[in-house]
Amino acid sequence: MNKGTSEGTEEEIKFVKELNKNKNSKYWDIIKSPFSKRNLFAIHVIHKKYGKINKKKIMPKADIFLAYSQEENLLGYLEEKEFYLNEDDLKKLKLSPVNHTGISVKRPDSNRYQIMKMNPITFKKIFGSYELGAGASIFCKREEEFEKNNSVIKGWKIDNGKFNAYFKINGNMGIKELQEIKKLSTRKIYEMIAQSKTISDFIFRGIGNFEEPYTATWFYEKGILKKAEKIPFIVTTGSGRSHGDFTIVIKPK
């Protein structure tokens, strides 16, 4: 487990314990639920969930969700668990997950976490184009890297003909032309996220991909709990382009 993942998990566990230990916490006043907070308990997500867009099990947007118990007095069990509950405790305590209570937790010292990482197949389902992802992924800074673009285009499941037709390319391209394609593609991806609620809800909250309560209704970061929404972001590529791993990555700005 890498440093970012480990410390992120520690922050999630810490917040679960805080919610379960202190029902007078300000955070319970922010989360408005039809259920009494005395009957609600924070649950840590530890298992992967099926992503309808990804077509496989991955970790969902929600790191924590709330679950309802008909019993208010679980103090003995909570004390035994040091106020930490995860998904494995749901059946033991006969708890019922509460929809639209998912919380996405970020490390308090991290501003560069990934909001979303998309491979070509997932990207195509959301943005409707392999070409756009290829355009954002091309190498355009040094001429000695230009030959890698054949692998980039192939990795994005198209050929040079489709790429050239999409960007209306005639003849050879130099640094200036390639940089313009990359800039145009990145800007188009950004605009589609910024202008489409469906796309932004998928990117930032996991809506349309995960069932409830595994979408993000809330963001918790640096001690602040707030409604999940689109935040300032940048569009970039993953670090594996030179090794055949082609992705588009959305990060906080």
N, C-alpha and C positions, 0 to 999 in steps of 0.2 A: 504494500500500500504506500503510495507516494505521500510526500509531506502535505500537499494541498488536500488530498482526500482524507488523510488522517486527522488533520486539524479541523477540516470541515465537519467530520463526523463527531469530533469532540464538542464542537459548538452546538450541533444538533442534540446530542445527549444532554448537554448542560441546559438547553432551553426546555427540553421535555421535563427534566427534573424540576426546573423552576416553576413551570406551569402546574405540575402535579402537587408540588409542595406548598405553594402559596396561592390559595384561591382568592386572596385579596390583592393579587398582583394587578398592576395597571393594564397588563395585557388582556386579562379577562374582560375588562371594561371595553376594550377596543373590539374584541371579537363578540359580536352580537349574535346570539343563538336563541332559538325558541325554547331551548332546554336550560334548566338551571345550571349554573357553573358548578354547583355542588355535585351534579350528576355527570359532569363531563370530565374526561381525562385525556391527556395528550399521549399519543402513540407514535413511536419512532418507526419510520418505514425502513425495513431492512431487507426486503425481498424485491426482486425485479418484477415488473408488471408488463403485460402485453401491450405494445404500442401498435395501434391499428394502422398507422402510416408506415412504421418501421417493419411491420410484419414479424416481429420477434419480441422477446422479453428484454426490457432494458430498465434501468432505474428511472422512476417517474419524476415529474416536476416537484411533487410534494415530498418533503423530507419528514414531515410530521403531519398528522391529522388528529381530529378530535373524535372520541367515541363516547357513546352514551351508556350509562349503567342505571338500571332501576334501583340499585342500591347506592346510597350516598356514602356509607361507611365502609370504605376499603382501606382504612388507615393501616390496619395490621399488615396487609399484603404490600401496601405501598412502602411502609417502613422497611419491610423485609427486602424489598427490591431497591431500596434507597431512592424511592420515588421515580425510578426509571421503568417505563413500560414500552414494549415494542409489539410488533404484530403477533408474536408468538403468545402474548398474554391475552389477546382478544378472546380466544376460545376458552381459555382457563377461567376468565372472569365473565364470560358471556356478554361481552360488550358489543354494541352496535355502532359501526362507523357512521359518522354524520357527514352527509354530502356538503360540498362547498366550504370545507374547513381546512383544506390543504395549505400547509405553510412551507414555502421554500426558504431554506436557511443558508445564508452566506457567511463565509469566514469573516471575522471582524477586521482582519488586516489585509484583506484581498480586494483589489479593485480590478483585477485582470482575469477573473474567472470566465469560463465559457458559458454563455447563455444557451447556445445551441451549436451543435456540430452535425453537419449533414453530408452524407455520402451522395454520390450521383443519383442513385435511385430515389432516395428520400427527397433530394432537392428537386428532381423532376416532378414528383407528385405534388409538391407545394408550389413551385414556380413555373411549371409547365414547359421547361426547356432544359436540355442538356447543354445547348450552345452557350447559354448565359453563364452557367457554371464554369464551362471551359474558358470563356472569355475572361472571367475574373481570376482564373488560375494560371494563365500563361506567364511564361518568363519574358520579361521585357526590359531588364536593366542592362544586361551585358550580352553582346553579340555571341560570345562563346557558349551561352546557354540556350540560344534559340533552337538548337537541334532537339532540345528536350521537349519542345512544344508538340512534336509529333506524338510523343508518349502521353502528354497531357490531354490532347484531343482524343486519342484512342481511349484513355482512361475515363473520359467523360462520355463514352459509348457512342461517339459519332466519328465521322471521317473528315478529312480535310475539305472535301467537297461541300459537305453540309456546313462546316464551320465557315468557309469562305462565302457561301451563299447567304448565311445568316447575317454576316457582318459586311456583306457587299464588297468583298475583297477581290481586286484584280491585280495580278502580278505579285512580286515579292514585297515583303513588308520589312521596314527598318524599325529602329528603336521608337521613333516618334509614332508610327502607325500602331505598333503593338501596345505602347503605353496608352494610346487613345482608346483602343479596344478594351483594355483592362479597366481603365477609368470609366468608360461608358457602361460596362457590365456591372461593375461594383456599384455605380450610382443607380442603375436600374433595379438591382436587388434591394438596395437601401430604400428606394422609393416605393417598391411593392410592399415591403414590410411596413413602412411608415403610413401608407395610404389604405391598406387593407386590414380591417379589423380581424377578419378570418385568419389571415397569415400571422398577424402580430399576436393574436391569442394563442395560436399554435406555438410560435417561437417562444413567447415569454411565459405562457401559462400551461401549455400542454393540452389545451382544449382541442378536441377533435382527434386526439391521439390516445389519451388515457381515460378510463372510466373514473367516476367519482369514488372516493374522495382524493384521487391521486393527481388531480390538476392543482395548480397553484392559485389559490384565492387570496393568499397573503404572502408578503415578503417580509422576512426578518433579517435585518442587517445592522450591525453596529449598535445594537440595543434598541433599534426602532422597529416596530411592527406596523405595517401599513398595507393597504389594499394592493394586490398585485396589479400591475399595469405596465404598459410599454415604458421603458426607460431609455435615456440616451444611449446609443449603441454605434458600433462600427462593424463593417463587413470586411472580413479578411479570409485568408486561406489557412488550412492546416499546415503543420510543419513537415509533412511527409511527401510533398510533391516529388522530390527527387528520388523517392523510394517507392513510387507507385501507389501512394495513399492519397487519393484526391478528395478533398472535402472543402466545404464552405463553412466558415466559423463566424458566429455572431458573438461579439464581446461587448462589455460595457465601455462606454466612451470615457 
